[in-house]
Amino acid sequence: MEKALQTMVDNMPEKTGKSLEEWKKILQSQAFEKHGQAVKFLKEEHGVTHGFANTIVTLSKAENNEPEDLVADQYSGKESLLPIYERLLTVVKALGPDVTITPKKSAVSIIRKRQFALIKPATKTRIDLGLKLPGKELTARLQNSGPFGTMCTHRVQLFEVSEVDHELIKWVTEAYEMAG
C-alpha cells in the first residue's frame, strides 16, 4: 500500500470515528450497484468526507474483487482455455520484473510503462491476444486489432497451447520492448 494511502487508513478512526474494517462491515450490509452510490451513502448517512468515503469504497471493492476471482469469472465455462492463459502468463512474467498483470472484468491487461498486451477469452474455444505493435505489418496470423479497437494494434487468435510458439513470443517481446 502506498504511503499516502496507508496514512489515510491509519488516520481513519480518528477522522471518521471508525476503522477501515468497521466501515467495510457497514458497506457489506448494504447492496450498492455503483461506486458512487456507496460513496454517497457514507457521506450522507455517516458524515464521512468525500476523500475518506471514496477510499473506503475503493478498498472494500478491491477486497471483494480479488484478481483471481476476475480471472475465474472470465474462464467460467471456458476452462479448456486456461492452459493457454497460463502459458501466456509464463511468457510475459519472463520478460522482466517491470511487467504488471492486471485482471479486469473481461480481459487481463499486461503492462510495462503502458499496456502492451491484452489476454481475453473470446469464445469457448479461443483466446484473443491483443498486442500493441504500432507500424508492424499485418499477416495471416498477426491480424488487425478487431474487437480490441485502439487498446491494441494487433490480435492473434489462439486455440491451442502449441500456438504460444517462438513467433508469438517474439511478437510479445517486441510489444514489451516498445512499451518501455
N, C-alpha and C positions, 0 to 999 in steps of 0.2 A: 504494500500500500504506500503510495507516495506520501511524503512528509506532511504536506498541507492537509491532505485528506485525513491522515491519522490524527493530526492536531484537532481537526474539526470533530472527529469521532470522540477523542479524549475530552473535549470541551462540552460535548452534547448534554451530559447530565446536568451540569451547572447552567447551561444556557437554555435548555428546553425542559428541564425537570425530569427527564427520563434518559436511560442509556439507549444505545442503538438496539440492543437486544429487546428491550421493553417496547420500543417503537415498532420493531419488526413484528412482535406478537400482536400489537394493535392492528397493524396492516393486514396480518393473516386472518384476522377475524372479519374482515370486510372483503367484498368482491369488487374489484375495480377492473374495468376493461382497458383503461388507458392510464398512462403515467400521470398525465395532467389531472385526472380525477383524484388520484391518490394524493398528489401534492395539494390540491385544493382542499381536500378533506383535512389534512394535517394543519393547514393554515387556518381554515375557518372553524373547525371543531376543536382544535387543540392550541391555537395561537402560536404555532411554530412559524418562524420566519421562512421566507421562500428558500434561502440557501440551505438551511437545515432540512426543510421538507424535501427538497429535490435530492439531497444527499441520502436521506433515509430511504426514499422510494427507490433510488438507483441501486443502493447497496442491497436492499431487500430483493429486488429483481435479480441482481447478479447471483444471489444465493439460490434463488428459486429456479433459475435457468442455467444450470451447470452446463458447460460446453459439451460434456459427454451426452447429456440429455438431448441437446440440439442435434448432435450427430446421430444419436439413436433414432430420433424422430425422422430425420432425413432418410434413413435407411430402413425404416419400418416397412416391411413388405418387399424390400429390395435387398435383403440380407446377402444374396448371392453376389452383390457388388462390393461388399465390404473388403474382400481380399485385394481388389483393385485400389480401393481407397487407402488401405493400409500400406500397400506398395508405394503409392504416390507420396504418402507421408514420410516413408523411409527415405525416398529420394530427396524431398525438399529439406528434411532435417539434416541431411548430409551436406547440404550446400554451405552451411555456416551457422555460427551461433546467433547471428543477427536476423534469423528467419523467425517470424511470428505467425503462428497458426491460429486463426480466429474463426471459430464456428459461428455461423449466423443461422437464421431460421431455415433457409433453403439451400445454402451452399457453405463452403469453408473457404475463407479468404487466406491467401498466402502472401505475407507482406515482408518486405525488407524495409526500405525507407518509405516505399509506397507499394500498393498491391501489384504483384507481378503474375499471380496465378489465382485461379478460382476452380474449386472442385465441386461439381454439382451432380447428384444422381438425377439424370434427366428422365429416364424411364425405368421400368423394372429390369431392363437388360443392358442399360447403357449409362456410363458416366460421361459427362461433358467436362473436359479440362479446358478452361479458358486461360489464354496466355497473353501477356502484354508484350508484343514484339513489333513495335512501330517500324514500318518500312520493309518488313520481311515479306517475301513473295509467298503467295498462296500456292498450295499444292493440293493434290487429291486428298491427302491426309491432313495437312495443315490448312484448315478451311477458314472462311471468314468467321467473325465472332458470333454470328447468328443471334440467338436469344440473349447473349451477354451484352449486346449493344456496345456502348463506349467503355464499359468496365474492362473489356479485353479487346485486343485487336484480332485474335485468332482463337479457333476452337479445334480441339481434337476429340473425336468420339472414341470412347474406349469400351470394348465389350468383354475383354479378357485380360488377365494379369500379364500375359505374354506380350501385350501391346505396350506395356511400360518397358520399352526397349531402348537400345543405345540412341537411336534417332530422337525419341521423345525426351530422354534425359538431356540430350544436347540442347533441345529447344527450351526446356525448363531452366537449364543452367544459363542459357543466353538471356532469358527473361529476368532471371535473378540478377545477373550482372548489370543489365540495363536499369534495374530498379535501385542500384546502389549509387 
